[in-house]
Amino acid sequence: MIIVDTSLKKREREGRILKVGMVGCGEMAKGMINQIMHYTPGMTVAATYNRTPERAVDVYKSLKIDNYVVTDNLAKANQAICNGKSVITGDMDIFLSLGDVEVVVESTGAIEFGAVTILKAFDKGKHVLSFNAELDSTLGPILFQKAKLAGVKYALGDGDQPGVTMNLFRYIKGMGFEPLVCGNIKGMLDYYRTPATQKGFADSWGMLPEMATNFADGTKVAFEQSCIANATGMQVAKRGMLGYESTDHVDNLTHLYDVDQLREWGGIVEYIVGAKPGPGVFVYAAAKDPYSVKYLKYGKLGEGPLYSFYQPYHLLFFDIASSITRLIDFDDPVIVPLGASIVDVVTTAKTDLFPGDRLDGIGGFKTYGLCENHSVVIEENLLTMGLSEGCRIVKPVAKDSVITYGDVDVPKGRLIDQLIVEQQNLN
């Protein structure tokens, strides 16, 4: 927040309030609305879209925000924003046509809906800050390319593991060190969790069971590490990542990796289950400069050749205002793809599947996601997890087998299938 807080205070003093449009009003969006409206100078949530506006009204009321209007009339909505009110609407075209809204935040976790919404936002000249790692992993490279062609900005936000890891990666690299492992510390992982097993946990936090399942079955960490790979150029050491288990501190686990092998791979994205501090992220880096090595030892970072840097938390929606300001005021996106995909998340059978079965997507009963290098995905014609929902099985697939395009019929008329073809042609 350093520098960013000064920029926001300056906006407040000068009356240049940065107006944000929020897509959806789930738990993460609710937190973002609360953070911006109650604790962020120089910024406001000028508009919120939800298919059922009544749900957004409930969110505003629960957050004790009463300066809003509900309307699907563009002129009334624009006037309300000019008068300092927030607009709630169930009309996406109205939402994206609001003249004063400069940046749209997409946090639904949906793939098709998210892609359609983001491209419409680009067409309307809106910048987009995404809190949707699932979508960015699946289609981030082509979305970033289309943003540039439209003359607008696109990035994945801070607060979740990809953004936090990327901040740490940049910080370490900026000191002249060589990042070789970008890691995520997971508390648990069970590929076979389902919405039924996760319902109690989900209910206790006001989230959908599918979201809780996405966290527990490893699909979420796969999406997150894929985003980091695509932003750094790193790969995975094997399908699903190495995924060591340990109850030790990450500072004491650098021995698990061989520096020469890591350099040969070009660095890897990774996770460790059960390590301390949890939750958190870590980067293992090497230092070639003897003077740097000397003072890393003096700073009690060890003997090398790998040095451990970590952050023991991620702050979810609390970092959203910082992400928006970095993107808009400093042209400093938190995390964006380097170019073409480097690591994808592939669809893996959670149970035996049979012809006629329809895949239920991210966090469902039928599949989980694993990271795989993009070159392998293309060579083996693998179905990526973000495109799996609604696909119909046409051949038997054994439990824990990765699903190929030859195993499924893909639903007709989806934008995401057109976009993945365009993305595969990126250099």
C-alpha positions as CSV (number, residue, x, y, z in Angstrom):
1,M,0.0,0.0,0.0
2,I,3.0,2.3,0.3
3,I,2.9,5.0,-2.5
4,V,-0.6,3.7,-3.4
5,D,-2.1,5.2,-0.2
6,T,-0.5,8.6,-1.1
7,S,-2.0,8.4,-4.6
8,L,-5.5,7.7,-3.3
9,K,-5.3,10.5,-0.7
10,K,-4.3,12.8,-3.5
11,R,-7.3,11.7,-5.6
12,E,-9.6,12.4,-2.6
13,R,-8.1,15.9,-2.1
14,E,-8.5,16.8,-5.7
15,G,-12.0,15.3,-6.1
16,R,-10.8,12.8,-8.8
17,I,-12.6,9.8,-7.3
18,L,-11.8,6.6,-9.0
19,K,-15.1,4.9,-9.9
20,V,-15.3,1.1,-9.8
21,G,-17.9,-1.2,-11.2
22,M,-18.3,-4.5,-9.3
23,V,-19.5,-7.7,-11.1
24,G,-21.4,-9.9,-8.7
25,C,-21.9,-9.7,-5.0
26,G,-20.6,-13.0,-3.6
27,E,-18.4,-13.2,-0.5
28,M,-15.3,-11.8,-2.2
29,A,-17.2,-9.0,-4.0
30,K,-19.0,-8.2,-0.7
31,G,-15.6,-7.8,0.9
32,M,-14.3,-5.6,-1.9
33,I,-17.4,-3.4,-1.7
34,N,-16.9,-3.1,2.1
35,Q,-13.2,-2.3,1.8
36,I,-13.6,0.4,-0.9
37,M,-16.7,2.1,0.5
38,H,-15.6,2.2,4.1
39,Y,-11.8,2.3,4.2
40,T,-10.5,3.6,0.8
41,P,-10.1,7.3,0.1
42,G,-10.3,8.5,-3.5
43,M,-12.2,5.5,-4.7
44,T,-15.8,4.4,-4.7
45,V,-18.0,1.5,-5.9
46,A,-20.1,3.5,-8.4
47,A,-22.0,0.5,-9.7
48,T,-22.7,-3.2,-8.9
49,Y,-24.1,-5.7,-11.4
50,N,-25.9,-8.8,-10.2
51,R,-28.4,-10.9,-12.1
52,T,-30.7,-10.5,-9.1
53,P,-30.4,-6.9,-8.0
54,E,-32.2,-7.8,-4.7
55,R,-29.2,-9.8,-3.6
56,A,-26.9,-6.8,-4.2
57,V,-29.4,-4.7,-2.2
58,D,-29.1,-7.2,0.7
59,V,-25.3,-6.9,0.5
60,Y,-25.4,-3.1,0.6
61,K,-27.8,-3.1,3.5
62,S,-25.7,-5.6,5.5
63,L,-22.7,-3.3,5.0
64,K,-24.7,-0.3,6.1
65,I,-24.4,1.4,2.8
66,D,-27.6,3.3,2.0
67,N,-26.6,5.8,-0.6
68,Y,-27.6,3.8,-3.7
69,V,-30.3,3.5,-6.3
70,V,-31.6,0.4,-8.1
71,T,-32.3,1.0,-11.8
72,D,-32.1,-0.4,-15.3
73,N,-32.4,3.0,-16.9
74,L,-29.1,4.3,-18.3
75,A,-29.9,8.0,-17.9
76,K,-31.1,7.6,-14.3
77,A,-28.0,5.5,-13.5
78,N,-25.6,8.0,-14.9
79,Q,-27.3,10.9,-13.1
80,A,-27.2,8.9,-9.8
81,I,-23.5,8.4,-10.1
82,C,-23.0,12.1,-10.9
83,N,-24.9,12.8,-7.7
84,G,-22.5,10.6,-5.7
85,K,-24.8,7.6,-5.4
86,S,-24.0,4.0,-6.2
87,V,-26.0,2.1,-8.8
88,I,-27.3,-1.4,-8.5
89,T,-28.5,-3.0,-11.8
90,G,-29.4,-6.4,-13.2
91,D,-28.7,-5.2,-16.8
92,M,-25.1,-5.9,-17.9
93,D,-25.4,-3.6,-20.9
94,I,-26.5,-0.7,-18.7
95,F,-23.7,-1.5,-16.2
96,L,-21.0,-1.5,-18.8
97,S,-22.4,1.7,-20.5
98,L,-22.1,3.8,-17.3
99,G,-19.8,6.7,-18.5
100,D,-18.1,7.4,-15.2
101,V,-17.1,3.9,-14.3
102,E,-13.5,3.5,-15.2
103,V,-12.6,0.0,-14.1
104,V,-14.6,-3.2,-13.8
105,V,-13.8,-5.8,-11.2
106,E,-14.7,-9.4,-12.1
107,S,-14.7,-11.9,-9.3
108,T,-17.3,-14.5,-10.1
109,G,-15.0,-17.5,-10.7
110,A,-17.1,-18.3,-13.7
111,I,-15.3,-19.0,-17.0
112,E,-17.8,-18.4,-19.9
113,F,-19.7,-15.6,-18.1
114,G,-16.4,-14.0,-17.0
115,A,-14.9,-14.1,-20.5
116,V,-18.1,-12.7,-22.1
117,T,-18.3,-9.9,-19.5
118,I,-14.6,-9.0,-19.7
119,L,-14.7,-8.7,-23.5
120,K,-17.8,-6.6,-23.4
121,A,-16.0,-4.4,-20.9
122,F,-13.1,-4.0,-23.2
123,D,-15.4,-3.1,-26.1
124,K,-16.9,-0.3,-23.8
125,G,-13.4,1.1,-23.1
126,K,-13.4,-0.2,-19.5
127,H,-10.2,-1.4,-17.7
128,V,-10.6,-4.8,-16.0
129,L,-9.2,-6.0,-12.7
130,S,-9.8,-9.7,-12.3
131,F,-10.1,-11.7,-9.1
132,N,-10.8,-14.8,-11.2
133,A,-7.7,-17.0,-11.2
134,E,-9.7,-19.8,-12.9
135,L,-10.4,-17.6,-15.9
136,D,-7.0,-16.1,-16.0
137,S,-5.3,-19.5,-16.0
138,T,-7.6,-20.7,-18.8
139,L,-7.8,-17.7,-21.0
140,G,-5.5,-15.0,-19.5
141,P,-3.1,-14.8,-22.4
142,I,-5.8,-14.1,-25.0
143,L,-7.7,-11.7,-22.7
144,F,-4.5,-9.7,-22.1
145,Q,-3.8,-9.6,-25.8
146,K,-7.4,-8.4,-26.5
147,A,-7.1,-5.7,-23.8
148,K,-4.0,-4.3,-25.4
149,L,-5.7,-4.3,-28.8
150,A,-8.6,-2.4,-27.3
151,G,-6.3,0.1,-25.6
152,V,-7.4,-0.8,-22.1
153,K,-5.7,-2.5,-19.1
154,Y,-6.2,-6.0,-17.7
155,A,-4.6,-7.7,-14.8
156,L,-5.2,-10.3,-12.1
157,G,-5.5,-8.7,-8.7
158,D,-3.5,-8.9,-5.4
159,G,-4.7,-10.6,-2.3
160,D,-4.9,-14.1,-3.5
161,Q,-1.9,-16.4,-3.8
162,P,-0.9,-15.5,-7.4
163,G,-0.7,-11.8,-6.8
164,V,1.1,-12.2,-3.4
165,T,3.6,-14.6,-5.0
166,M,4.2,-12.3,-7.9
167,N,4.9,-9.4,-5.6
168,L,7.4,-11.5,-3.7
169,F,9.0,-12.7,-7.0
170,R,9.4,-9.2,-8.3
171,Y,10.9,-8.0,-5.0
172,I,13.4,-10.8,-4.9
173,K,14.4,-10.5,-8.5
174,G,14.8,-6.7,-8.1
175,M,17.6,-7.4,-5.6
176,G,19.5,-9.4,-8.1
177,F,18.6,-12.9,-6.9
178,E,17.4,-15.7,-9.2
179,P,13.9,-17.0,-8.3
180,L,13.8,-20.7,-9.1
181,V,10.7,-22.0,-7.1
182,C,7.4,-20.1,-6.6
183,G,5.5,-22.1,-4.0
184,N,2.1,-22.2,-2.3
185,I,1.7,-23.6,1.2
186,K,-1.4,-25.7,1.5
187,G,-3.0,-26.9,4.7
188,M,-4.5,-30.0,3.1
189,L,-5.3,-31.6,-0.2
190,D,-7.7,-34.4,-1.1
191,Y,-8.4,-34.9,-4.8
192,Y,-11.7,-36.7,-4.0
193,R,-13.5,-34.0,-2.0
194,T,-16.9,-33.1,-3.3
195,P,-19.6,-30.5,-2.7
196,A,-21.2,-33.1,-0.4
197,T,-18.2,-33.4,1.8
198,Q,-17.5,-29.7,1.8
199,K,-21.1,-28.4,2.4
200,G,-20.7,-27.9,6.2
201,F,-17.5,-25.9,5.8
202,A,-19.0,-23.9,3.0
203,D,-22.1,-23.1,4.9
204,S,-20.1,-21.9,7.9
205,W,-18.4,-19.3,5.7
206,G,-21.3,-18.4,3.5
207,M,-19.8,-19.8,0.3
208,L,-21.0,-22.2,-2.3
209,P,-20.0,-25.9,-1.7
210,E,-18.3,-25.9,-5.1
211,M,-16.0,-23.1,-4.1
212,A,-15.0,-25.0,-1.0
213,T,-14.4,-28.1,-3.0
214,N,-12.3,-26.2,-5.5
215,F,-10.0,-25.3,-2.6
216,A,-9.9,-28.8,-1.0
217,D,-9.4,-31.0,-4.1
218,G,-6.4,-29.1,-5.3
219,T,-8.0,-27.5,-8.4
220,K,-7.6,-24.0,-6.9
221,V,-3.9,-24.3,-6.2
222,A,-3.4,-25.7,-9.7
223,F,-5.2,-22.6,-11.2
224,E,-3.2,-20.3,-9.0
225,Q,0.2,-21.8,-9.8
226,S,-0.7,-21.9,-13.5
227,C,-1.3,-18.1,-13.4
228,I,2.2,-17.6,-11.8
229,A,3.8,-19.9,-14.4
230,N,2.3,-17.9,-17.2
231,A,3.5,-14.6,-15.6
232,T,7.0,-15.7,-14.9
233,G,7.9,-18.3,-17.6
234,M,8.3,-21.1,-15.0
235,Q,7.0,-24.6,-15.7
236,V,6.0,-27.6,-13.6
237,A,8.4,-30.4,-12.8
238,K,5.8,-33.0,-13.5
239,R,2.0,-33.3,-14.0
240,G,0.3,-32.1,-10.8
241,M,3.6,-30.5,-9.5
242,L,5.9,-32.3,-7.1
243,G,3.7,-31.5,-4.1
244,Y,5.9,-32.5,-1.2
245,E,4.4,-33.0,2.3
246,S,6.1,-31.7,5.4
247,T,5.3,-30.2,8.8
248,D,8.6,-28.3,8.8
249,H,9.0,-24.6,8.1
250,V,9.6,-23.7,4.4
251,D,13.0,-22.2,5.4
252,N,14.1,-25.7,6.2
253,L,12.9,-27.3,3.0
254,T,15.2,-25.9,0.3
255,H,17.1,-29.2,0.3
256,L,14.1,-30.8,-1.5
257,Y,15.1,-29.1,-4.8
258,D,18.3,-29.3,-6.8
259,V,19.5,-25.9,-8.1
260,D,21.0,-27.2,-11.4
261,Q,17.8,-29.1,-12.2
262,L,15.7,-26.1,-11.4
263,R,17.8,-24.0,-13.7
264,E,17.5,-26.6,-16.4
265,W,13.7,-26.4,-16.1
266,G,13.8,-22.6,-16.0
267,G,12.3,-22.5,-12.6
268,I,9.1,-24.2,-11.4
269,V,5.8,-23.5,-9.7
270,E,5.1,-25.8,-6.8
271,Y,3.2,-26.4,-3.6
272,I,4.0,-28.0,-0.2
273,V,1.3,-29.5,2.0
274,G,1.4,-29.0,5.7
275,A,4.5,-26.8,5.9
276,K,4.8,-23.7,8.1
277,P,3.8,-20.9,8.0
278,G,0.4,-21.7,6.8
279,P,-1.3,-20.4,4.9
280,G,1.4,-18.6,2.9
281,V,3.5,-18.4,-0.2
282,F,7.3,-18.8,-0.7
283,V,10.0,-18.2,-3.3
284,Y,13.3,-20.1,-3.3
285,A,16.0,-18.1,-5.0
286,A,19.7,-18.5,-5.8
287,A,22.4,-15.8,-5.5
288,K,25.4,-15.8,-7.8
289,D,27.2,-12.7,-6.5
290,P,29.7,-13.6,-3.7
291,Y,29.0,-10.3,-2.0
292,S,25.3,-11.1,-1.9
293,V,26.0,-14.6,-0.6
294,K,28.1,-13.2,2.2
295,Y,25.4,-10.8,3.4
296,L,22.5,-13.3,3.0
297,K,24.5,-15.4,5.5
298,Y,24.9,-12.4,7.7
299,G,21.2,-11.8,7.5
300,K,20.6,-15.4,8.7
301,L,19.1,-16.6,5.4
302,G,21.5,-19.6,5.5
303,E,24.3,-21.0,3.4
304,G,22.5,-21.4,0.1
305,P,22.5,-22.3,-2.7
306,L,18.8,-21.8,-2.3
307,Y,17.5,-19.0,-0.1
308,S,13.9,-19.0,1.3
309,F,11.7,-15.9,1.2
310,Y,8.1,-16.2,2.3
311,Q,4.9,-14.3,3.2
312,P,2.8,-16.0,5.8
313,Y,-0.6,-14.7,4.7
314,H,-2.7,-13.4,1.8
315,L,-5.3,-10.7,2.3
316,L,-8.0,-11.5,-0.2
317,F,-10.2,-8.5,-0.9
318,F,-8.3,-6.3,1.5
319,D,-5.7,-5.7,-1.2
320,I,-8.2,-4.9,-4.0
321,A,-8.0,-1.1,-3.7
322,S,-4.2,-1.3,-4.0
323,S,-4.5,-3.6,-7.1
324,I,-6.9,-1.2,-8.8
325,T,-4.8,1.9,-8.1
326,R,-1.6,0.2,-9.2
327,L,-3.2,-0.7,-12.5
328,I,-4.9,2.6,-13.2
329,D,-2.6,5.2,-11.7
330,F,0.8,3.5,-12.1
331,D,0.3,1.2,-15.1
332,D,1.7,-1.5,-12.7
333,P,-0.4,-4.7,-13.1
334,V,-0.1,-7.1,-10.3
335,I,0.1,-10.2,-12.5
336,V,-0.3,-10.6,-16.3
337,P,0.7,-13.4,-18.7
338,L,4.1,-13.0,-20.5
339,G,2.6,-14.2,-23.8
340,A,1.3,-17.7,-24.8
341,S,0.3,-20.2,-22.1
342,I,3.1,-22.0,-20.3
343,V,1.2,-24.1,-17.8
344,D,-2.5,-25.1,-18.0
345,V,-4.8,-27.0,-15.7
346,V,-6.0,-30.3,-17.1
347,T,-9.2,-32.1,-16.3
348,T,-8.8,-35.3,-14.3
349,A,-11.4,-37.9,-13.4
350,K,-12.4,-37.8,-9.7
351,T,-14.3,-41.1,-10.2
352,D,-14.8,-43.6,-13.1
353,L,-16.7,-41.8,-15.9
354,F,-18.9,-43.4,-18.5
355,P,-20.5,-42.4,-21.8
356,G,-23.3,-40.0,-21.2
357,D,-21.9,-38.5,-18.0
358,R,-21.8,-34.7,-18.1
359,L,-18.9,-33.0,-16.4
360,D,-19.9,-30.6,-13.7
361,G,-16.9,-28.3,-13.8
362,I,-14.7,-26.7,-11.2
363,G,-15.4,-27.9,-7.6
364,G,-17.8,-30.6,-8.7
365,F,-18.3,-34.3,-8.1
366,K,-16.7,-35.6,-11.3
367,T,-13.3,-34.0,-11.9
368,Y,-10.3,-32.2,-10.3
369,G,-7.6,-30.1,-11.9
370,L,-3.8,-30.7,-12.3
371,C,-1.1,-28.4,-13.6
372,E,0.6,-29.6,-16.8
373,N,3.0,-27.9,-19.1
374,H,1.3,-26.4,-22.1
375,S,3.5,-28.2,-24.6
376,V,2.2,-31.5,-23.2
377,V,-1.4,-30.3,-23.2
378,I,-1.2,-29.6,-26.9
379,E,0.7,-32.8,-27.7
380,E,-1.8,-35.0,-25.9
381,N,-4.9,-33.0,-26.8
382,L,-5.9,-32.6,-23.2
383,L,-9.1,-30.9,-22.1
384,T,-8.3,-27.9,-19.8
385,M,-10.3,-27.7,-16.6
386,G,-11.7,-24.3,-17.3
387,L,-13.4,-25.6,-20.5
388,S,-14.7,-28.8,-19.0
389,E,-18.1,-27.8,-17.6
390,G,-21.0,-29.2,-19.7
391,C,-18.8,-31.5,-21.7
392,R,-20.3,-35.0,-22.2
393,I,-18.2,-38.1,-21.9
394,V,-18.3,-40.3,-25.0
395,K,-15.7,-42.9,-23.9
396,P,-15.1,-44.6,-20.6
397,V,-12.5,-42.7,-18.5
398,A,-10.9,-44.4,-15.5
399,K,-10.6,-42.6,-12.1
400,D,-7.5,-40.4,-12.0
401,S,-7.0,-40.4,-15.8
402,V,-6.6,-37.1,-17.6
403,I,-9.5,-36.4,-20.0
404,T,-8.7,-35.6,-23.6
405,Y,-10.8,-33.8,-26.2
406,G,-11.3,-37.3,-27.8
407,D,-13.1,-38.4,-24.7
408,V,-15.8,-35.7,-24.8
409,D,-18.4,-33.8,-26.8
410,V,-18.0,-30.1,-26.2
411,P,-21.1,-27.9,-25.9
412,K,-21.9,-25.9,-29.0
413,G,-21.7,-22.1,-29.3
414,R,-19.4,-21.2,-26.4
415,L,-17.2,-18.1,-26.6
416,I,-14.5,-19.8,-24.5
417,D,-13.9,-22.5,-27.2
418,Q,-13.4,-19.8,-29.8
419,L,-11.0,-18.0,-27.5
420,I,-8.9,-21.0,-26.7
421,V,-8.3,-21.6,-30.4
422,E,-7.1,-17.9,-30.7
423,Q,-5.0,-18.3,-27.6
424,Q,-3.2,-21.4,-29.0
425,N,-2.1,-19.3,-32.0
426,L,-0.4,-16.7,-29.8
427,N,3.4,-16.6,-29.9
